[in-house]
Amino acid sequence: MSENNKQLIPTEQIINKIFLIRDEKVMLDVHLSEIYGVETRALKQAVRRNMDLFPDDFMFVLTDAEIDIMVSQNVIPSKQHLGGSKPFVYTETGVAMLSSVLKSKRAKEMNIAIMRAFVALRRMILNHTEIRLELEEIKKKLANQDKNIELVFTYLDELIEKQENPEPRRQIGYKRKDE
């Protein structure tokens, strides 16, 4: 395996650190600093020095309510895990922008791995959506089959009832007077 293809952290581990907050797939600064091999404090300092590169759709700060939700869902063990300050969370584009702020070789390599993880996650979601659409189509077909089978049984019941209780047939032909 060549150096370029060798990932330092498996894609699955990175995907497990991507969360949905405010309808955005994001990563917490705590997790990014672990991946990049830098202190969270250093990551935040680098971002603060370059805030013009991180508009709200690239990076935002979690509210207290969002932090409580993250703790309650065991995303983070406790508020203390955050180091006493509110975490920065980065969207996919924000993570891409981090590569221009963090200059280390490891940060660049990890950024590539993170971008691949976002792409893999997008593919999984797309595949999941396709599978769900196919299942819905199958369910519709089955619902129609159920209706058709019910109709067949209804017709069979009617035929059986007619055989058990046949209507008297009207005789055809001439009638004799003595009958």
MOGI-V581797 format. One record per pair of residues at least 12 apart in sequence whose ideal C-beta (glycine too) atoms are under 8 Angstrom apart, sorted by sequence separation. I is the first residue (numbers start at 0). GAP is how many residues later the second one is. D is the distance in Angstrom with one decimal. If there is no record, write none. Layout:
I;GAP;D, I;GAP;D
//
This chain:
46;12;6.8, 66;12;6.3, 98;12;4.2, 97;13;6.5, 16;14;4.2, 28;14;5.6, 28;15;6.2, 66;15;7.1, 95;15;7.0, 94;16;6.8, 16;18;7.5, 66;19;6.8, 94;19;5.4, 95;19;6.5, 66;20;7.4, 94;20;7.3, 13;21;6.9, 63;22;7.7, 62;23;7.8, 91;23;7.6, 94;23;7.4, 61;24;5.5, 60;25;5.0, 61;25;5.3, 8;26;6.1, 60;26;7.3, 91;26;4.7, 60;27;6.0, 61;27;5.9, 59;28;7.5, 60;28;7.6, 58;29;5.5, 59;29;6.1, 58;30;6.9, 58;31;5.0, 57;32;6.8, 58;32;7.1, 57;33;5.8, 56;34;6.4, 57;35;5.1, 58;35;4.3, 53;36;7.9, 56;36;7.0, 57;36;3.6, 21;38;7.4, 58;38;7.9, 57;39;5.6, 53;40;6.0, 20;41;7.3, 43;41;7.6, 46;41;6.3, 27;42;7.9, 40;42;7.3, 39;43;5.9, 53;43;6.2, 43;44;6.2, 52;44;5.3, 20;45;6.3, 42;45;7.9, 29;46;7.0, 27;47;7.9, 52;47;6.6, 27;48;7.3, 52;48;6.8, 49;50;7.8, 18;51;7.6, 29;51;6.7, 46;51;7.6, 49;51;5.1, 29;52;6.3, 48;52;7.8, 29;53;7.6, 46;54;6.3, 42;55;7.8, 45;55;4.7, 18;56;6.2, 45;56;6.1, 29;57;6.0, 28;58;5.1, 31;58;6.6, 27;59;5.0, 28;59;4.4, 42;59;7.4, 27;60;7.8, 28;60;7.1, 27;61;5.6, 28;61;7.2, 26;62;6.8, 35;62;7.9, 25;63;4.3, 26;63;5.4, 31;63;7.0, 25;64;6.0, 37;64;7.1, 25;65;5.5, 24;66;7.0, 31;66;7.0, 35;66;6.1, 37;66;7.5, 23;67;5.1, 24;67;6.3, 36;67;7.7, 20;68;6.1, 25;68;7.8, 26;68;6.1, 35;68;7.4, 36;69;5.2, 37;69;7.3, 18;70;7.9, 35;70;6.5, 36;70;7.7, 35;71;4.7, 36;73;7.7, 35;74;5.3, 34;75;5.0, 34;78;7.8, 34;79;6.9, 31;82;7.8, 26;87;7.3, 24;93;6.9, 24;96;6.7, 7;98;7.4, 13;99;6.2, 17;99;6.8, 13;100;5.7, 17;100;7.0, 7;101;6.3, 8;101;7.0, 7;102;6.6, 10;102;7.0, 14;102;5.1, 13;103;3.7, 17;103;6.0, 8;104;6.0, 7;105;6.8, 10;105;6.0, 14;105;6.4, 6;106;5.0, 10;106;4.9, 14;106;5.4, 6;109;7.8, 10;109;5.4
//
